[in-house]
Amino acid sequence: MARVGLSSNRKFLRLARALTSTPLARGVLEVLWEPCFEAGDPYVGTSDDIEALCEWAGARGALTQALLDAGAPKGAGFIEPYAGDVRDAGVTHYQIHDFFHHCPEYAKARRERERELTTPKICALCGETFYSRVPHAQFCRDRCRVAAHRQKTAVTHGNAPLRSETFCNGTPTPTPTPSTRTRTLAAYVDGAEPNSAPTSDVPGLECEEDAVARPHQRSQKRRAVDPPPDDSPSALTFPVVGQGGPVWLLREAQIAAWQALYPNIDILAEARHALAWIDANPTKRKTAGGMLKFLVSWLNRAVDAPRSRGPTMITGSLKTAGNRDAIAEFLRRRGHVMD
């Protein structure tokens, strides 16, 4: 924990000479600094506290005096008298000299958090005094924070709270009133037309009533383009999961339509391959609504990577003296022939 160069420091050399041991001097400083770093506080207590912490076995007060005299005659040693308030003022208390000039950054950060915890703050909503480690805290508790957010939302968007709130000090919030958006939604749900059709004055920004009606219009458009039901005979039956199950039928009309789009592959054969794959992987079965997408992806892969027909034949330049045996062994294991 000590900084690089401590062993050659003038004060450290004086302490080591006073304790007649360099390792002992370094160990004393490490043990003395460790609790101060953890607490973010330079206070180390009285002389008896220091020697008890370091498990000093020498004469009483000798270690404390050596720490005080380490900087003599030019300056202070490793410890100095504590300047804060203490209970037993009749006994001298000590602190680490220039602690915050030499301590690591995490000790300084801990000190700031502890100092912030003892600094009173005023709640921005209810006005009560509270304490928090967060420097920018504005509210004493979650209830005030939520109430302030709802008030801000009501002012910004014209949407007042829909239920009354009570501050943590007992002060009730103003009685909420239905907003334009609430009245419009109620009229829309009841099936009645709104009294007025407000429009947005901002270019490119729709009013809230238009935003409410837009999903309904989209659903009507989707229903209008749904394809008619296919009543042609079924060719294959696929097991599916979820809504629309437990089976999904592949119709002959769909196979004919795909055969026109994929003239270079056998649609029915590829569909049988897909059915075999689904039977072999029951945990990867599709829903009824996702079967068409699954089969189209299967057909696209079949077009991109056509299946091999017959044994693999390797001829020509690959039959070199260096790799002929390796190729023959590879083909033998795969059941292929080589001319």
Buried (B, 14 or more C-beta within 10 A) or exposed (E): EEEEEBEEBEBBBBBBEBBEEBEBBBBBBEEBBEEBBEEBBBBBBBBEBBBEBBEBEEEEEBBBEBBBBBBEEEEBBBBBEBEEEEEEEEEEBBBBBEBEEEBEEEBEEBBEEEEBEEEEBEBEBBEBEBEBEEEEBBBBBEBBBBBBEBBEEBEEEEBBBEEEBEBBEEEEBEEBEEBBBBEBBEBBEEEEEBEEEEEEEEEEEEBBBBEBBEEEEEEEEEEEEEEEEBEEEEBBEBBBBEEEBEEBBBBBEBBEEBEEEBEEBEBBEBBEBBBEEBEEEEEEBBBBEBBBEBBEEBBEEBEEEEEEEEEEEBEEEEEEEEEEEEBBEBBEEEEBEBE
